[in-house]
């Protein structure tokens, strides 16, 4: 009887641990480590913290190079209409060269416990360039044998749909708040990633997603009260600029 009780306890413990909300470091772990967002240093700090995932932003340059940068501009230079050679002349605040997605992924794939959350930024030049960025991103990660360790996310629904056409098994999360869980599910998506205010304004989304066994990610949650709200609603992932704070809450 004691052995059965112990086995049940261990099973419950394992299931509870598996179901626990997981941490995605937004643009790496940068805020409390004093390194630039989206830098390789921020990625390494996220990996050192053993978070579930580290998110990073990828844009396509004029000469078809995927670079890691959040904004449409990099230090005052427009990304979409300039070459990587031009952009890389300016370094990040910590002295790093502007990283390419290839270099960033190469660093991230050296380990196995942190997932690479690869955001494909919509191109300011339109739909076709956004789809091309998605196409190049998928082929890059596939060539590096990193698909099992990568989740693609994007505000471009066209890019998300293109990824689904390339590979029905690839993990994709749409970031826009204009699609409900039911709409996403009907379009073939098994996961979603919405801003925290979208969920707060639409609390039925939690049940709609869970009823369809959809994974839920929420961004960008940076204070304790909001973190606890989403933990209580059993979301799968919380994307945050404060991974250290979220880790403390989860381990209370």
Secondary structure, DSSP 8 states (H G I E B T S, - for coil): -HHHHHHHHHHHHHHHHHHS-EEEETTSS-TTTT--TT-HHHHHHHHHTT-SEEEEEEEE-TTS-EEE-SSSEETTEESTTS-HHHHTTS--TTS----BHHHHHHHHTT-SSSEEEEEE---TT-HHHHHHHHHHHHHHHHHTT-GGGEEEEES-HHHHHHHHHH-TTS-EEE--TTS-HHHHHHTT-SEEEEEHHHHHH-THHHHHHHHTT-EEEEE---SHHHHHHHHHTT-SEEEES-HHHHHHHHT-
